[in-house]
Amino acid sequence: MNQNKWMYYFTAAALGTMLGVWSARAEVRFDHRVRNDFFSGFTGNAEALGRGMKVCEQVLAENPNHPEALVWHGAGLFFQSGQLFQQGKREEGMKLSARSMEEMDRAVALAPDHIGVRIPRGAALLAAARFMPENPFRASLLQRAIDDHQHVYNMHVKAGELAKIGDHPLGELLQALGDTYSRTGDAAKAEEYYKQIQTMLPKSEYARRASKWMETRQPLGPMEAQCVGCHVSK
């Protein structure tokens, strides 16, 4: 994966989904404190990323089990591990990647029903997996992405609010599910969510993508699967 793609997946795919799916929930949001710095950091602003990481570290120093701080900090480490790989520092990159996964996984274990934890992990890992060749690590990322997005979907359905969350968050959520299942080889499940897009969001960009998938039944290209109308701070 080249450096441009590594930065791209955090901005164009992961981060737009983080905000899009979560924005419908009226919660006190930790991301308001850190997201702009993280978004800037993931586009190459090391100083901004450092500020965002510092906020997370300050919160974690007071409460090591703060799930939102953990998941954002883990996402930051995941990004930094990619930079190490790009620099040829494979061993350091692997260690930092393992630490990032540990933090994000612990965040989900602490708050399994928190959309502000599930979506950041699932979106970041799905976006990364789109650029990876098939291997066990990629498979583990996709499984986490399925777990996170499916859990959020099920929560919305159970609450009777799926159709109320807004076109953008709904489209991002359904697209993530269709895309992830397609990349794991489960075409039947992918079709279920792509058909739901066509029914619930006709004439949208999501529906256009769904129609393209129906024609080929193959995963969309990484750029084609990016967030529609991303929320990215430069």
C-alpha positions in Angstrom: 0.0 0.0 0.0 1.5 3.3 -1.0 1.6 6.4 1.3 -1.2 8.2 -0.6 -3.6 5.2 -0.3 -2.7 4.8 3.4 -3.8 8.4 4.1 -6.7 8.2 1.7 -8.5 5.4 3.4 -8.6 7.3 6.7 -10.0 10.4 5.1 -12.2 9.4 2.3 -13.7 6.2 3.7 -13.2 5.7 7.4 -13.7 9.1 8.8 -16.8 10.0 6.7 -18.4 6.9 8.0 -17.4 7.6 11.6 -19.4 10.8 11.5 -22.1 9.8 9.1 -23.5 6.8 11.0 -23.1 8.2 14.4 -24.4 11.7 13.7 -28.0 10.6 14.1 -27.5 9.8 17.8 -28.1 12.6 20.3 -25.3 11.8 22.7 -22.6 13.6 24.5 -19.8 13.0 22.0 -16.2 12.6 22.9 -15.3 12.9 19.2 -16.2 16.7 19.3 -13.0 17.1 21.3 -10.7 15.3 19.0 -12.1 14.7 15.6 -10.8 17.8 13.8 -7.3 17.1 15.0 -7.5 13.5 14.0 -8.9 14.3 10.6 -6.1 16.8 9.9 -3.6 14.3 11.3 -4.8 11.6 9.0 -4.2 13.8 6.0 -0.6 14.4 7.0 -0.6 17.1 9.7 1.5 15.4 12.4 1.1 18.3 14.8 -2.7 18.0 14.7 -2.5 14.2 15.2 -0.3 14.8 18.1 -2.8 17.1 19.7 -5.6 14.6 19.2 -3.5 11.8 20.6 -2.6 13.9 23.6 -6.2 14.6 24.5 -6.9 10.9 24.4 -3.9 10.1 26.5 -4.9 12.7 29.1 -8.3 11.2 29.4 -6.9 7.7 29.6 -4.5 8.7 32.3 -7.5 9.6 34.4 -9.6 6.7 33.2 -7.8 3.9 31.4 -11.1 2.3 30.5 -12.6 5.3 28.7 -13.9 3.5 25.5 -14.1 6.5 23.2 -10.6 7.7 24.0 -9.3 4.2 23.6 -10.9 3.7 20.2 -9.7 7.0 18.8 -6.2 6.5 20.3 -6.1 3.1 18.8 -7.1 4.4 15.4 -4.3 6.9 15.7 -1.8 4.2 16.5 -3.1 2.2 13.5 -2.4 5.1 11.2 1.1 5.6 12.7 1.8 1.8 12.3 1.1 2.3 8.6 3.6 5.1 8.4 6.2 2.8 10.0 5.5 0.2 7.4 6.0 2.8 4.6 9.3 3.7 6.1 10.4 0.0 6.0 10.2 -0.4 9.8 8.2 -3.6 9.6 8.9 -4.9 13.1 8.1 -1.6 14.7 5.0 -1.3 12.5 3.8 -4.8 13.5 4.2 -4.0 17.2 2.3 -0.7 17.0 -0.4 -2.3 14.8 -0.9 -5.0 17.5 -1.1 -2.3 20.2 -3.7 -0.4 18.1 -5.8 -3.4 17.6 -5.7 -4.2 21.4 -6.9 -0.7 22.2 -9.7 -0.7 19.7 -10.8 -4.2 20.7 -10.8 -3.3 24.4 -12.9 -0.2 23.7 -15.5 -2.4 22.0 -15.4 -4.9 24.9 -16.0 -2.1 27.3 -18.8 -0.5 25.4 -20.2 -3.0 22.9 -23.4 -1.0 22.3 -21.8 2.5 21.9 -22.1 3.6 18.3 -19.2 6.1 18.9 -17.0 3.1 19.6 -18.3 0.6 17.1 -18.3 2.8 14.1 -14.7 4.2 14.5 -13.3 0.7 14.8 -15.4 -0.9 12.1 -15.0 2.0 9.6 -11.2 2.3 10.0 -10.6 -1.4 9.6 -12.9 -1.9 6.7 -11.3 1.0 4.9 -7.8 -0.4 5.5 -8.8 -3.9 4.4 -10.1 -2.6 1.0 -6.5 -1.9 0.0 -5.0 -5.2 1.3 -4.4 -8.5 -0.5 -6.1 -11.6 1.0 -4.3 -12.8 4.1 -5.3 -13.7 7.7 -4.8 -10.2 9.0 -7.1 -8.7 6.4 -9.6 -11.4 7.2 -9.5 -10.4 10.9 -10.1 -6.8 10.0 -13.1 -7.6 7.9 -14.6 -9.8 10.6 -14.3 -6.9 13.1 -15.9 -4.6 10.5 -18.8 -7.0 10.0 -19.2 -7.3 13.8 -19.3 -3.6 14.3 -21.5 -2.5 11.4 -23.9 -5.4 11.9 -24.2 -4.6 15.6 -25.0 -1.0 14.9 -27.5 -2.0 12.2 -29.2 -4.4 14.6 -29.4 -1.8 17.3 -31.2 0.6 14.9 -33.6 -2.0 13.7 -34.4 -3.1 17.3 -35.1 0.5 18.2 -37.3 1.0 15.2 -35.2 3.9 14.0 -33.3 2.6 10.9 -35.4 4.7 8.5 -35.1 7.7 10.7 -31.3 8.1 10.9 -31.0 10.1 7.7 -30.0 9.2 4.2 -26.3 9.7 4.6 -25.8 7.7 7.8 -28.2 5.0 6.5 -26.4 4.8 3.1 -23.0 4.6 4.8 -24.2 1.9 7.1 -25.9 -0.3 4.5 -23.0 0.2 2.0 -20.5 -0.8 4.7 -22.4 -4.0 5.3 -22.9 -4.8 1.6 -19.2 -4.1 0.9 -17.9 -6.0 3.8 -19.9 -9.1 3.2 -18.9 -9.0 -0.5 -15.3 -8.8 0.4 -15.6 -11.9 2.6 -17.2 -13.8 -0.2 -20.8 -13.9 1.2 -22.6 -12.6 -1.9 -26.0 -13.6 -0.5 -25.6 -11.3 2.6 -24.1 -8.5 0.4 -27.1 -8.7 -1.9 -29.4 -8.4 1.1 -28.0 -5.0 2.0 -27.5 -3.7 -1.5 -31.2 -4.5 -2.2 -32.1 -2.6 0.9 -30.2 0.4 -0.4 -32.1 0.3 -3.7 -35.4 0.1 -1.8 -34.7 2.7 0.9 -32.5 5.1 -1.0 -33.6 5.0 -4.7 -31.9 7.4 -7.1 -29.1 8.0 -4.7 -25.4 7.5 -5.2 -25.7 4.5 -2.9 -28.3 3.0 -5.2 -26.1 3.6 -8.2 -23.3 1.7 -6.5 -25.7 -1.0 -5.4 -26.8 -1.5 -9.0 -23.2 -1.8 -10.2 -22.6 -4.4 -7.6 -25.7 -6.3 -8.7 -24.3 -6.4 -12.2 -20.9 -7.9 -11.3 -21.5 -9.3 -7.8 -17.9 -8.4 -7.1 -16.5 -5.9 -4.5 -16.5 -2.3 -5.7 -13.1 -0.7 -6.1 -11.7 1.0 -2.9 -12.2 4.5 -4.3 -15.8 3.6 -5.4 -16.6 2.5 -1.8 -15.5 5.7 -0.2 -17.8 7.8 1.9 -20.4 9.8 -0.1 -20.0 13.5 0.9 -17.2 13.0 3.4 -16.7 15.1 6.5 -13.1 15.8 6.5 -11.2 18.6 8.2 -8.1 19.7 6.5 
